[in-house]
Amino acid sequence: MSNADIIIPVDAIAALEHGNKIEAIKITRMQNGLGLKESKDAIEAYLDRNPALNERFKLASSSGGNGMLYVLILGAAALAYLYVTGQL
């Protein structure tokens, strides 16, 4: 079975849209009964055939870590505020 013949489930495409390639590989693997390498190759081939999705995947996966950074900065700012105002 070639990568072009493997059906990429809608849930796997949604995972790619959110920048989660590992989840997309897991979903594709389970629904098609494939091995890890075959699923990974199928997902990467799908991204190569769909440049618009590939760009969205790159943007989503690169910004994924920024959310945690913002939470940490916000938490540090809240602690600093509480310390300065004497509430901590």
N, CA, C and O atoms as a printed pandas DataFrame, in Angstrom:
     atom_number atom_name residue_name chain_id  residue_number  x_coord  y_coord  z_coord
0              1         N          MET        A               1    0.860   -1.181    0.000
1              2        CA          MET        A               1    0.000    0.000    0.000
2              3         C          MET        A               1    0.901    1.237    0.000
3              4         O          MET        A               1    1.767    1.378    0.863
4              5         N          SER        A               2    0.696    2.123   -0.962
5              6        CA          SER        A               2    1.503    3.342   -1.018
6              7         C          SER        A               2    0.890    4.408   -0.112
7              8         O          SER        A               2   -0.270    4.316    0.290
8              9         N          ASN        A               3    1.702    5.422    0.198
9             10        CA          ASN        A               3    1.218    6.507    1.060
10            11         C          ASN        A               3    0.003    7.206    0.473
11            12         O          ASN        A               3   -0.850    7.696    1.212
12            13         N          ALA        A               4   -0.081    7.257   -0.844
13            14        CA          ALA        A               4   -1.214    7.917   -1.501
14            15         C          ALA        A               4   -2.506    7.117   -1.330
15            16         O          ALA        A               4   -3.597    7.681   -1.413
16            17         N          ASP        A               5   -2.391    5.797   -1.090
17            18        CA          ASP        A               5   -3.568    4.946   -0.932
18            19         C          ASP        A               5   -4.128    4.946    0.484
19            20         O          ASP        A               5   -5.259    4.515    0.708
20            21         N          ILE        A               6   -3.338    5.427    1.441
21            22        CA          ILE        A               6   -3.767    5.411    2.837
22            23         C          ILE        A               6   -4.742    6.555    3.082
23            24         O          ILE        A               6   -4.473    7.703    2.727
24            25         N          ILE        A               7   -5.857    6.235    3.682
25            26        CA          ILE        A               7   -6.872    7.249    3.986
26            27         C          ILE        A               7   -6.488    7.948    5.283
27            28         O          ILE        A               7   -6.299    7.307    6.318
28            29         N          ILE        A               8   -6.376    9.266    5.213
29            30        CA          ILE        A               8   -6.064   10.065    6.398
30            31         C          ILE        A               8   -7.397   10.476    7.021
31            32         O          ILE        A               8   -8.170   11.211    6.406
32            33         N          PRO        A               9   -7.668   10.004    8.242
33            34        CA          PRO        A               9   -8.951   10.315    8.880
34            35         C          PRO        A               9   -9.126   11.815    9.151
35            36         O          PRO        A               9   -8.154   12.551    9.317
36            37         N          VAL        A              10  -10.371   12.234    9.190
37            38        CA          VAL        A              10  -10.694   13.640    9.449
38            39         C          VAL        A              10  -10.112   14.096   10.787
39            40         O          VAL        A              10   -9.625   15.220   10.907
40            41         N          ASP        A              11  -10.166   13.212   11.797
41            42        CA          ASP        A              11   -9.611   13.561   13.111
42            43         C          ASP        A              11   -8.106   13.809   13.030
43            44         O          ASP        A              11   -7.578   14.672   13.731
44            45         N          ALA        A              12   -7.417   13.053   12.177
45            46        CA          ALA        A              12   -5.974   13.238   12.013
46            47         C          ALA        A              12   -5.691   14.578   11.336
47            48         O          ALA        A              12   -4.732   15.263   11.692
48            49         N          ILE        A              13   -6.515   14.952   10.369
49            50        CA          ILE        A              13   -6.350   16.245    9.697
50            51         C          ILE        A              13   -6.585   17.374   10.696
51            52         O          ILE        A              13   -5.862   18.370   10.695
52            53         N          ALA        A              14   -7.593   17.217   11.543
53            54        CA          ALA        A              14   -7.852   18.225   12.576
54            55         C          ALA        A              14   -6.667   18.345   13.527
55            56         O          ALA        A              14   -6.315   19.451   13.937
56            57         N          ALA        A              15   -6.052   17.228   13.878
57            58        CA          ALA        A              15   -4.867   17.259   14.748
58            59         C          ALA        A              15   -3.728   18.012   14.074
59            60         O          ALA        A              15   -3.008   18.768   14.726
60            61         N          LEU        A              16   -3.566   17.808   12.776
61            62        CA          LEU        A              16   -2.527   18.540   12.040
62            63         C          LEU        A              16   -2.815   20.040   12.030
63            64         O          LEU        A              16   -1.902   20.857   12.154
64            65         N          GLU        A              17   -4.088   20.392   11.883
65            66        CA          GLU        A              17   -4.469   21.813   11.885
66            67         C          GLU        A              17   -4.120   22.470   13.215
67            68         O          GLU        A              17   -3.871   23.674   13.274
68            69         N          HIS        A              18   -4.103   21.666   14.292
69            70        CA          HIS        A              18   -3.764   22.183   15.620
70            71         C          HIS        A              18   -2.283   22.004   15.943
71            72         O          HIS        A              18   -1.855   22.263   17.067
72            73         N          GLY        A              19   -1.497   21.560   14.952
73            74        CA          GLY        A              19   -0.066   21.431   15.138
74            75         C          GLY        A              19    0.373   20.170   15.856
75            76         O          GLY        A              19    1.481   20.119   16.389
76            77         N          ASN        A              20   -0.486   19.138   15.883
77            78        CA          ASN        A              20   -0.172   17.928   16.621
78            79         C          ASN        A              20    0.032   16.748   15.675
79            80         O          ASN        A              20   -0.886   15.967   15.425
80            81         N          LYS        A              21    1.248   16.634   15.157
81            82        CA          LYS        A              21    1.558   15.563   14.210
82            83         C          LYS        A              21    1.518   14.189   14.885
83            84         O          LYS        A              21    1.079   13.213   14.276
84            85         N          ILE        A              22    1.972   14.110   16.137
85            86        CA          ILE        A              22    1.985   12.824   16.838
86            87         C          ILE        A              22    0.574   12.267   16.970
87            88         O          ILE        A              22    0.346   11.076   16.754
88            89         N          GLU        A              23   -0.371   13.132   17.327
89            90        CA          GLU        A              23   -1.771   12.688   17.440
90            91         C          GLU        A              23   -2.299   12.243   16.083
91            92         O          GLU        A              23   -3.025   11.252   15.996
92            93         N          ALA        A              24   -1.945   12.962   15.028
93            94        CA          ALA        A              24   -2.387   12.594   13.680
94            95         C          ALA        A              24   -1.834   11.228   13.287
95            96         O          ALA        A              24   -2.530   10.427   12.663
96            97         N          ILE        A              25   -0.594   10.967   13.648
97            98        CA          ILE        A              25    0.018    9.667   13.345
98            99         C          ILE        A              25   -0.694    8.559   14.125
99           100         O          ILE        A              25   -0.980    7.497   13.572
100          101         N          LYS        A              26   -0.979    8.801   15.402
101          102        CA          LYS        A              26   -1.680    7.799   16.228
102          103         C          LYS        A              26   -3.047    7.466   15.646
103          104         O          LYS        A              26   -3.422    6.299   15.535
104          105         N          ILE        A              27   -3.784    8.506   15.275
105          106        CA          ILE        A              27   -5.136    8.295   14.731
106          107         C          ILE        A              27   -5.065    7.506   13.425
107          108         O          ILE        A              27   -5.817    6.553   13.221
108          109         N          THR        A              28   -4.160    7.914   12.551
109          110        CA          THR        A              28   -4.009    7.240   11.254
110          111         C          THR        A              28   -3.588    5.788   11.458
111          112         O          THR        A              28   -4.064    4.889   10.765
112          113         N          ARG        A              29   -2.706    5.575   12.402
113          114        CA          ARG        A              29   -2.227    4.227   12.694
114          115         C          ARG        A              29   -3.367    3.329   13.173
115          116         O          ARG        A              29   -3.521    2.202   12.701
116          117         N          MET        A              30   -4.157    3.834   14.106
117          118        CA          MET        A              30   -5.246    3.026   14.662
118          119         C          MET        A              30   -6.336    2.738   13.636
119          120         O          MET        A              30   -6.824    1.611   13.550
120          121         N          GLN        A              31   -6.720    3.740   12.865
121          122        CA          GLN        A              31   -7.858    3.567   11.960
122          123         C          GLN        A              31   -7.504    2.790   10.692
123          124         O          GLN        A              31   -8.383    2.250   10.020
124          125         N          ASN        A              32   -6.195    2.739   10.370
125          126        CA          ASN        A              32   -5.787    2.003    9.170
126          127         C          ASN        A              32   -5.054    0.709    9.481
127          128         O          ASN        A              32   -4.713   -0.044    8.569
128          129         N          GLY        A              33   -4.803    0.439   10.778
129          130        CA          GLY        A              33   -4.092   -0.771   11.155
130          131         C          GLY        A              33   -2.663   -0.804   10.641
131          132         O          GLY        A              33   -2.172   -1.852   10.220
132          133         N          LEU        A              34   -1.993    0.347   10.675
133          134        CA          LEU        A              34   -0.637    0.457   10.155
134          135         C          LEU        A              34    0.388    0.444   11.272
135          136         O          LEU        A              34    0.050    0.582   12.448
136          137         N          GLY        A              35    1.640    0.278   10.891
137          138        CA          GLY        A              35    2.741    0.425   11.827
138          139         C          GLY        A              35    3.071    1.899   11.998
139          140         O          GLY        A              35    2.552    2.761   11.289
140          141         N          LEU        A              36    3.940    2.161   12.952
141          142        CA          LEU        A              36    4.311    3.544   13.252
142          143         C          LEU        A              36    4.979    4.227   12.060
143          144         O          LEU        A              36    4.619    5.352   11.714
144          145         N          LYS        A              37    5.946    3.559   11.429
145          146        CA          LYS        A              37    6.664    4.165   10.308
146          147         C          LYS        A              37    5.731    4.439    9.128
147          148         O          LYS        A              37    5.795    5.497    8.502
148          149         N          GLU        A              38    4.869    3.474    8.839
149          150        CA          GLU        A              38    3.940    3.662    7.711
150          151         C          GLU        A              38    2.990    4.835    7.979
151          152         O          GLU        A              38    2.690    5.614    7.074
152          153         N          SER        A              39    2.525    4.954    9.213
153          154        CA          SER        A              39    1.626    6.055    9.553
154          155         C          SER        A              39    2.339    7.399    9.478
155          156         O          SER        A              39    1.796    8.372    8.955
156          157         N          LYS        A              40    3.566    7.446   10.007
157          158        CA          LYS        A              40    4.353    8.678    9.962
158          159         C          LYS        A              40    4.607    9.083    8.515
159          160         O          LYS        A              40    4.431   10.245    8.150
160          161         N          ASP        A              41    5.021    8.121    7.692
161          162        CA          ASP        A              41    5.278    8.415    6.278
162          163         C          ASP        A              41    4.019    8.886    5.568
163          164         O          ASP        A              41    4.080    9.781    4.725
164          165         N          ALA        A              42    2.866    8.285    5.907
165          166        CA          ALA        A              42    1.600    8.678    5.281
166          167         C          ALA        A              42    1.222   10.111    5.654
167          168         O          ALA        A              42    0.781   10.881    4.801
168          169         N          ILE        A              43    1.395   10.467    6.929
169          170        CA          ILE        A              43    1.074   11.826    7.376
170          171         C          ILE        A              43    2.005   12.831    6.712
171          172         O          ILE        A              43    1.554   13.878    6.250
172          173         N          GLU        A              44    3.295   12.525    6.659
173          174        CA          GLU        A              44    4.241   13.449    6.033
174          175         C          GLU        A              44    3.974   13.593    4.541
175          176         O          GLU        A              44    4.100   14.685    3.989
176          177         N          ALA        A              45    3.604   12.493    3.886
177          178        CA          ALA        A              45    3.257   12.557    2.465
178          179         C          ALA        A              45    1.992   13.392    2.264
179          180         O          ALA        A              45    1.893   14.162    1.308
180          181         N          TYR        A              46    1.034   13.233    3.166
181          182        CA          TYR        A              46   -0.205   14.022    3.081
182          183         C          TYR        A              46    0.100   15.517    3.220
183          184         O          TYR        A              46   -0.445   16.340    2.485
184          185         N          LEU        A              47    0.972   15.854    4.166
185          186        CA          LEU        A              47    1.353   17.258    4.331
186          187         C          LEU        A              47    2.068   17.781    3.084
187          188         O          LEU        A              47    1.855   18.924    2.679
188          189         N          ASP        A              48    2.913   16.950    2.479
189          190        CA          ASP        A              48    3.617   17.362    1.261
190          191         C          ASP        A              48    2.651   17.603    0.106
191          192         O          ASP        A              48    2.870   18.490   -0.719
192          193         N          ARG        A              49    1.568   16.800    0.048
193          194        CA          ARG        A              49    0.578   16.959   -1.030
194          195         C          ARG        A              49   -0.390   18.108   -0.785
195          196         O          ARG        A              49   -1.102   18.517   -1.702
196          197         N          ASN        A              50   -0.427   18.627    0.419
197          198        CA          ASN        A              50   -1.361   19.694    0.790
198          199         C          ASN        A              50   -0.595   20.879    1.378
199          200         O          ASN        A              50   -0.550   21.038    2.598
200          201         N          PRO        A              51    0.012   21.717    0.521
201          202        CA          PRO        A              51    0.872   22.800    1.005
202          203         C          PRO        A              51    0.157   23.792    1.928
203          204         O          PRO        A              51    0.785   24.318    2.847
204          205         N          ALA        A              52   -1.116   24.059    1.715
205          206        CA          ALA        A              52   -1.834   24.999    2.579
206          207         C          ALA        A              52   -1.945   24.432    3.994
207          208         O          ALA        A              52   -1.722   25.145    4.972
208          209         N          LEU        A              53   -2.289   23.151    4.096
209          210        CA          LEU        A              53   -2.366   22.504    5.406
210          211         C          LEU        A              53   -0.976   22.438    6.038
211          212         O          LEU        A              53   -0.831   22.629    7.245
212          213         N          ASN        A              54    0.030   22.172    5.237
213          214        CA          ASN        A              54    1.404   22.105    5.740
214          215         C          ASN        A              54    1.810   23.448    6.365
215          216         O          ASN        A              54    2.452   23.472    7.415
216          217         N          GLU        A              55    1.445   24.543    5.734
217          218        CA          GLU        A              55    1.747   25.869    6.293
218          219         C          GLU        A              55    1.002   26.106    7.593
219          220         O          GLU        A              55    1.577   26.613    8.556
220          221         N          ARG        A              56   -0.282   25.740    7.628
221          222        CA          ARG        A              56   -1.059   25.896    8.871
222          223         C          ARG        A              56   -0.481   25.021    9.977
223          224         O          ARG        A              56   -0.427   25.429   11.137
224          225         N          PHE        A              57   -0.044   23.800    9.607
225          226        CA          PHE        A              57    0.573   22.909   10.593
226          227         C          PHE        A              57    1.835   23.543   11.160
227          228         O          PHE        A              57    2.049   23.530   12.373
228          229         N          LYS        A              58    2.669   24.095   10.289
229          230        CA          LYS        A              58    3.917   24.711   10.748
230          231         C          LYS        A              58    3.628   25.883   11.682
231          232         O          LYS        A              58    4.292   26.045   12.706
232          233         N          LEU        A              59    2.641   26.695   11.328
233          234        CA          LEU        A              59    2.289   27.829   12.187
234          235         C          LEU        A              59    1.737   27.361   13.526
235          236         O          LEU        A              59    2.109   27.894   14.572
236          237         N          ALA        A              60    0.857   26.375   13.499
237          238        CA          ALA        A              60    0.246   25.884   14.733
238          239         C          ALA        A              60    1.271   25.204   15.631
239          240         O          ALA        A              60    1.251   25.381   16.849
240          241         N          SER        A              61    2.164   24.427   15.029
241          242        CA          SER        A              61    3.141   23.713   15.853
242          243         C          SER        A              61    4.213   24.654   16.392
243          244         O          SER        A              61    4.756   24.416   17.471
244          245         N          SER        A              62    4.522   25.715   15.658
245          246        CA          SER        A              62    5.544   26.643   16.152
246          247         C          SER        A              62    4.986   27.562   17.233
247          248         O          SER        A              62    5.741   28.036   18.082
248          249         N          SER        A              63    3.697   27.820   17.220
249          250        CA          SER        A              63    3.122   28.706   18.236
250          251         C          SER        A              63    2.628   27.947   19.447
251          252         O          SER        A              63    2.222   28.569   20.429
252          253         N          GLY        A              64    2.647   26.625   19.414
253          254        CA          GLY        A              64    2.156   25.822   20.524
254          255         C          GLY        A              64    2.875   26.077   21.830
255          256         O          GLY        A              64    2.240   26.107   22.884
256          257         N          GLY        A              65    4.182   26.261   21.788
257          258        CA          GLY        A              65    4.941   26.504   23.003
258          259         C          GLY        A              65    4.766   27.904   23.543
259          260         O          GLY        A              65    5.021   28.148   24.723
260          261         N          ASN        A              66    4.338   28.825   22.709
261          262        CA          ASN        A              66    4.170   30.205   23.151
262          263         C          ASN        A              66    3.057   30.350   24.171
263          264         O          ASN        A              66    3.129   31.223   25.037
264          265         N          GLY        A              67    2.041   29.526   24.092
265          266        CA          GLY        A              67    0.949   29.599   25.047
266          267         C          GLY        A              67    1.438   29.349   26.465
267          268         O          GLY        A              67    1.044   30.044   27.401
268          269         N          MET        A              68    2.293   28.359   26.614
269          270        CA          MET        A              68    2.842   28.058   27.933
270          271         C          MET        A              68    3.734   29.204   28.402
271          272         O          MET        A              68    3.734   29.546   29.585
272          273         N          LEU        A              69    4.481   29.789   27.500
273          274        CA          LEU        A              69    5.336   30.920   27.856
274          275         C          LEU        A              69    4.496   32.086   28.363
275          276         O          LEU        A              69    4.855   32.725   29.352
276          277         N          TYR        A              70    3.388   32.366   27.698
277          278        CA          TYR        A              70    2.507   33.448   28.125
278          279         C          TYR        A              70    1.930   33.178   29.516
279          280         O          TYR        A              70    1.822   34.089   30.337
280          281         N          VAL        A              71    1.563   31.933   29.771
281          282        CA          VAL        A              71    1.024   31.569   31.078
282          283         C          VAL        A              71    2.078   31.779   32.161
283          284         O          VAL        A              71    1.777   32.301   33.234
284          285         N          LEU        A              72    3.306   31.375   31.877
285          286        CA          LEU        A              72    4.382   31.553   32.855
286          287         C          LEU        A              72    4.657   33.033   33.123
287          288         O          LEU        A              72    4.851   33.435   34.271
288          289         N          ILE        A              73    4.674   33.835   32.066
289          290        CA          ILE        A              73    4.913   35.272   32.232
290          291         C          ILE        A              73    3.778   35.909   33.023
291          292         O          ILE        A              73    4.017   36.717   33.920
292          293         N          LEU        A              74    2.554   35.546   32.692
293          294        CA          LEU        A              74    1.398   36.086   33.404
294          295         C          LEU        A              74    1.426   35.687   34.881
295          296         O          LEU        A              74    1.132   36.502   35.756
296          297         N          GLY        A              75    1.776   34.450   35.146
297          298        CA          GLY        A              75    1.871   33.985   36.527
298          299         C          GLY        A              75    2.958   34.722   37.298
299          300         O          GLY        A              75    2.760   35.089   38.456
300          301         N          ALA        A              76    4.108   34.938   36.661
301          302        CA          ALA        A              76    5.197   35.672   37.310
302          303         C          ALA        A              76    4.780   37.113   37.588
303          304         O          ALA        A              76    5.098   37.665   38.642
304          305         N          ALA        A              77    4.067   37.719   36.638
305          306        CA          ALA        A              77    3.604   39.101   36.829
306          307         C          ALA        A              77    2.601   39.169   37.988
307          308         O          ALA        A              77    2.632   40.111   38.780
308          309         N          ALA        A              78    1.724   38.184   38.088
309          310        CA          ALA        A              78    0.745   38.167   39.177
310          311         C          ALA        A              78    1.445   38.011   40.524
311          312         O          ALA        A              78    1.092   38.690   41.488
312          313         N          LEU        A              79    2.430   37.125   40.597
313          314        CA          LEU        A              79    3.184   36.959   41.838
314          315         C          LEU        A              79    3.936   38.230   42.208
315          316         O          LEU        A              79    3.969   38.613   43.378
316          317         N          ALA        A              80    4.539   38.885   41.227
317          318        CA          ALA        A              80    5.263   40.126   41.491
318          319         C          ALA        A              80    4.307   41.195   42.006
319          320         O          ALA        A              80    4.641   41.930   42.935
320          321         N          TYR        A              81    3.121   41.287   41.409
321          322        CA          TYR        A              81    2.121   42.258   41.854
322          323         C          TYR        A              81    1.715   41.995   43.309
323          324         O          TYR        A              81    1.661   42.911   44.129
324          325         N          LEU        A              82    1.435   40.736   43.603
325          326        CA          LEU        A              82    1.039   40.383   44.968
326          327         C          LEU        A              82    2.164   40.667   45.964
327          328         O          LEU        A              82    1.905   41.112   47.082
328          329         N          TYR        A              83    3.392   40.415   45.568
329          330        CA          TYR        A              83    4.517   40.690   46.443
330          331         C          TYR        A              83    4.694   42.182   46.693
331          332         O          TYR        A              83    4.898   42.603   47.831
332          333         N          VAL        A              84    4.618   42.981   45.632
333          334        CA          VAL        A              84    4.812   44.425   45.743
334          335         C          VAL        A              84    3.682   45.069   46.567
335          336         O          VAL        A              84    3.933   46.007   47.324
336          337         N          THR        A              85    2.472   44.585   46.429
337          338        CA          THR        A              85    1.347   45.167   47.161
338          339         C          THR        A              85    1.218   44.613   48.581
339          340         O          THR        A              85    0.318   45.001   49.326
340          341         N          GLY        A              86    2.122   43.708   48.948
341          342        CA          GLY        A              86    2.116   43.164   50.296
342          343         C          GLY        A              86    1.070   42.110   50.545
343          344         O          GLY        A              86    0.821   41.756   51.697
344          345         N          GLN        A              87    0.458   41.605   49.519
345          346        CA          GLN        A              87   -0.578   40.588   49.669
346          347         C          GLN        A              87   -0.011   39.168   49.643
347          348         O          GLN        A              87   -0.748   38.188   49.755
348          349         N          LEU        A              88    1.296   39.077   49.494
349          350        CA          LEU        A              88    1.911   37.749   49.447
350          351         C          LEU        A              88    2.883   37.576   50.567
351          352         O          LEU        A              88    3.501   36.519   50.690
